Amino acid sequence: MKKDTILIFQQPELYFFPNLKDIVFPPFGVPQKSFRYLVYKALYLLRIPACSVFWGDWKKHIKRAKQVIIFDYGYQAGMENYIRKVNPSCEVFLFIWNFIDRKHKNYKQFTDKNAIYSTDRGCCRAYHFKYNHMFYLRSCYQPYAAQFKSRLFFLGADKGRVMYLSALKRKLEKCSLDCDIRVVVKSGKYFKNPMLSGIVTKTPLCYQDYCKELKHSGVLLDINQKGQSALTMRVMEAIYFSKKLITNNQDIVHYNFYNESNIYLLPKKVSQISEEDIRRFLDKPFLPYPEEILSYYDFGHWKKQFSAKGSKAPHSSSL
């Protein structure tokens, strides 16, 4: 993989693919649970320029990079200025693929407001960001495997969803689905609740192990946070691993890949879910996604959108 594009992403092992390992770097060169990291945070809060000595190996590659794309949680104030100082011709972009809340507003510190992109159309409208789609790797495509059609898989952080996911699991299991739903939680109180004993865990998976679970599932579950309309990585995984998708993202019906054979839109309340509708959805044949969809959401197309044009959120159904 050519290093013309460098990605800075917090904890790459949780999401990124072996194919991209040479261009994806964590923001820091020190462990986040270490004394040196505490020293960094103190310098950072005091706005002392020496902060850059704590940043990661990505610094070694930016002299030759044409563009650096910093993902929201990996961004530290001053990164773009440091990159431009080392490589004045390098374009630097901030890509927001998480939902903006009170705890995550570091985009305000990014100095080039015209170089901030989001994959959430609502955020683009509210904060005047430019739009870019979610992405995956065309090379990771897997054909449909019918033998796993009755197994559903979900792994994700709590984000206020654990009680809903517990109730949803009980409902979907009545539809003859084998539901492997794992919610990563930090609070010990969840482990004391017997209703949650089958879904809560303290252990996330590295992305390679996560993908192994995907391959042995026929249905993926996608649950957006309240107010979030962006596509999640699970939608991309459903497309490129040829899996059916059950989601609560009301906006998904407007995207160019949507079809009722592959994607089931959940009603707003668990009590409104029709077991008959779920079974009917599972019985429908899976329709492979066409090449134009696989190419459009590919990483190569995604990275070109940053410098190719001033990308505004397109009409949902357009390519």
N, C-alpha and C positions, 0 to 999 in steps of 0.2 A: 504493500500500500504506500503510495507516494505521500510524503509529508508536506504537500502544498497546502493542506488544511490541517490545523491542529485543533483538537477539542479538549476543553478543560471541564471536567465533570467530577462532582463529588462522588466518591466510592464507585468507580467504574465497574468493579466486579459484580455489582448488583444488577447491572443492566447490559453492559456492552459486550460485544461479540468478539471472539478470538480473532476474527478477520480484521478488526479495527484496533487491535491492542497496541500497534505501533504508533498510532496517532491520537489516542485518548490518554489523558493524563489527569491524575488527581491534582487539586490546587496546591497541596502542601507537600513539602519534602520531609516533614517530620510527622510521627504518629500523633493523631488528635488526642490520644490519652497519654500524654507525656508532659514532663516538666518543660521541655522546649516549646511545646505548643502553648502552654500557659504564658511563657515569656513572650511568644509571638502575639498572643491576644492582648497582653498588656501594652506592647508597642503599638499594636493596631489601634487600640482605643485612644492612645495618646497621639496618634497620627504621626508617628516617628518614621521617617523614610526607610530605616533599616529593615522594615517588614519583608522586603523582597528576598532577603537571604534565606527566609524560611519557606519560600515557594518551591514548587516541585521541579521535576526533570523537564517539564515543558519549556523551561527557560533555555535549555540547550538547543532547541529546535526552531525557535521563532525567527532566527536570522534568515532562514531559507523559506519560511512560510509565506504564502500569499494571503492567507486569511486565518484568523484565530476565532473560533466560535466558543464563547464561554457560556455554559449552562448556568441557569439562575443560582442554584445552591452552591455552585463552585466558584461563584464570583466573589472577589475581594476588592474593595475600593482601591483604586490606583493601578489595577492590573493593565487596563487599556493604555494608560499613560506610560507605563514601564515598557509595554510591547512596542509602542510607537517610537519610543526613544531608542530602543535597540534596532528596530526595523521600521523606518519611517514609511515605507511603501506598503506595509502590511495592513490589511483591513481587519478591524476588530469588531465583532458583533456580540451582543448579549441575546441569548435565546431563552425565553421563559416557557418552560413546558410544565411547570407546576402551577397550581392554583394560588393566586395572590391572596394572602390574608394578613392579619396584623403582625404576625411574626416574620413574614417574608416580604420585605419591601426594599431589599437592597438595590433594586433597579433604579431607585432614586439617586443613587450615588454614581451611576454610570454616566460619564460626561457627554457622550454623543447620543443625544435623544433620538436622532434619526437612524441609529444603528441598533435599536432595540426591537426584537421580533418576539412574537408569541404564537403559540399554536391554538390559543383559545380566542375565538372570534369576539366573545364578550369582552375579554380583556383588551383586545385591539380597539374596540369601540370606546371603552371606558377610559383607557389610558393613552390612546393615540399611538399604539404600537403598530408596526408592520406585521403582516401575517406570513407564516410559513407552516406547512403541513407537518404532521408527524411522519416518521420514517421507519423503515426497516431495511433489511438486506435482501435483494433479489436472489442472491446466491444461497440464501438459507431456505428457499422454498421447499416445502414438503407436500407431496400429493395426499389426497384424502385417504384415510385408513378406516374402513367401515367397522373393523373389529372393536374399535374403542367408542362406538357411537353413544353408549349409555353411561360413560364416565365423564363427570363434570369436575373441573379443576379451577381453584382460585387460591392465590397466595398474595397477600398484601398487608400493609400496615393498617392499624385500626382506623385512624382519622375519623373517629366518631361513628364507625360503621359496624362495630362488632355485634351489637344487639340486633340490628337489622339483618345482618348476615346469618346470625343464628336462627332467626325466625324464617328467613328465606330458605335455609338448608332444610328445615323440617318440612316446608311446603314442597320443595322440589323433590325430596325423597319420596313423597307420595305419588310422584309422577314416574316412578320406576327409574329414577336417576341415581347413580352411585356418586354421591357428592363428596369430593375431597376439598373441603374449604378450610384454609389455614389463615388465621389472622395473627399477625405479629404484634404483640402488645408488650408494653414496658411495666405497666402497673400490676402488682401482685394480686390486687383485688379481683381481677377477672378469673384467676385460677381457683378462687374460692367459690365461684358461682358454678354449681353443678350443671346448669343449662348451657354453659360455655365450654365445658370440659373437652368436648370433641373437636373444637375448632381453634382455641387459642394456643399460641406457641410463642416461645421467646427466641426461636431460631429461624432466621431467614435462610434462604438458599443462595449459593452463588449462582450466577446466571446460567452456567452450563448445566448444573443439576436441575435448575428450574425448567430448562428447555427439555430435559429428559422426561419430566412429568408432563409437559405439554404434549410431547409426542405420543404418550400413552393415554391421552384423553381425547374424547370426541367433541366435547362442549367446553367452552371457556366462559367464565362469568366475569362481567365487567360492571363495577358499581362506582359511579362518579360521586364525588362529594357534592354537598348542597351548593348550588350556584355555579358549578363547573359544567361547561358545555364542550370542552375540548375532547378530542379523541385521546384515549389512553394508549399506552403501549400494548395492552391486552387486545385492543382492536386490531392493531398491526399484526400481532401474533396470530390472531384468528385468521387473518387474510393469508399470511405467508406460510402458516402451518396447516392450512385447509381445515379449519375447525369451525363448527357452528358456534354462535355467540348468543348468550343471553345477557342483556344489558338494560340499565335504567336510563341511559343517555337519550333523552327525548330528541336531541338534535341529530341523531345518527341517521334518521330517515331522509335527511336532506343531502347526504353525501353520495358521491358518484358510484360507490361500490355497494350501496344498500340493496338487498333483496330479501324478501320474506322467507325464502327457503333456508337461508343461512343465518339470519339474524332475527331474534325474537326480542321485541321491546316490552319490558315489564311495565305493568300499571304502577301507579304511584304508591299504592298500598299493597302489602303482602296479602291481605285478606281479599283483594280483588283479583288475585291470580287465578286463572281458570286451569284446573288440572287437565281438562279436555283439550284446551288450546295448547298447552305445553306438549302433550302427547302427540297432537296433530303436527306441531312444529318438528318434533323429533322424527316423525315418520316421513317428512318431506325429504326428497333427495338433496344431497349437497351439490351446489352448482359451483364448479371451479371458477375462480376469479380470472378474468381475461388478462392477457399480457399488458394491455395498456394501463390497467390498475396496478399490476405488480411493478411496472416500470415507473409509474408516476410517484408512488410512495417509496421508491428505492432511495437509499442514502445518497447516491450520486446525483439524483434530481434535486433532493432536499438541499444539499450544500450549494448547488448552483443558484438557488433562488435568492441567496443573500446578496450577492453582488450583481446578479443578472438584471435586477430591476427593483424599483421601490415597491415591494410586494404588499399590496393591500389585500384584505380578506376577500377572496373571490366568491362568486356565487357558488353555493354549496354543490350544485350538481355539475359544475364545470370542471374540466381537467386543466 
